[in-house]
Amino acid sequence: MTKLNKYIIIGLVIFISILFNILISYLSHIITAPPLFMPKKSKIALFFDIVIIAPFIETFIFQFLVIEFSIKYISNKSTIPILLSALLFAIPHYFNDHNLSYSFFTFLMGTYFAAVYLMAKKRQDLNPFFVVFLAHFSVNLLYYLFSFA
């Protein structure tokens, strides 16, 4: 594969992540009320928490650790690692505003992130952690810009 293909894939993952998030956000707002959770932090602190720190930590825990562990110890097929990763990704998001429908949409996003992780893992020229982090970063940046900027 050429370097151009690698960057096209990363760009497509980011683009699809943003489109998927817009669709999920739209459906979530139709079904539920907006979340009650409004942190009391400066915009700069929120930016680092939401856009940089959360995607890094969540990608490390819910995609890297969960998927690598489940491939090694549970199943090397993609279904179980994807579902386990998505479920564990969705559970803590429930506690943001105690909203089951928000957790369901987060589960869908977690499924996407896990599938992207496994797709990138199959390629020699992509770092799966970095690709998912970029996708998650993009989604959270969009959320931040529409919610707090």
Rosetta blueprint (number, residue, H / E / L):
1 M L
2 T L
3 K H
4 L H
5 N H
6 K H
7 Y H
8 I H
9 I H
10 I H
11 G H
12 L H
13 V H
14 I H
15 F H
16 I H
17 S H
18 I H
19 L H
20 F H
21 N H
22 I H
23 L H
24 I H
25 S H
26 Y H
27 L H
28 S H
29 H H
30 I H
31 I H
32 T L
33 A L
34 P L
35 P L
36 L L
37 F L
38 M L
39 P L
40 K L
41 K L
42 S L
43 K H
44 I H
45 A H
46 L H
47 F H
48 F H
49 D H
50 I H
51 V H
52 I H
53 I H
54 A H
55 P H
56 F H
57 I H
58 E H
59 T H
60 F H
61 I H
62 F H
63 Q H
64 F H
65 L H
66 V H
67 I H
68 E H
69 F H
70 S H
71 I H
72 K H
73 Y H
74 I L
75 S L
76 N L
77 K L
78 S L
79 T H
80 I H
81 P H
82 I H
83 L H
84 L H
85 S H
86 A H
87 L H
88 L H
89 F H
90 A H
91 I H
92 P H
93 H H
94 Y H
95 F H
96 N H
97 D H
98 H L
99 N L
100 L H
101 S H
102 Y H
103 S H
104 F H
105 F H
106 T H
107 F H
108 L H
109 M H
110 G H
111 T H
112 Y H
113 F H
114 A H
115 A H
116 V H
117 Y H
118 L H
119 M H
120 A H
121 K H
122 K L
123 R L
124 Q L
125 D L
126 L L
127 N L
128 P H
129 F H
130 F H
131 V H
132 V H
133 F H
134 L H
135 A H
136 H H
137 F H
138 S H
139 V H
140 N H
141 L H
142 L H
143 Y H
144 Y H
145 L H
146 F H
147 S H
148 F L
149 A L
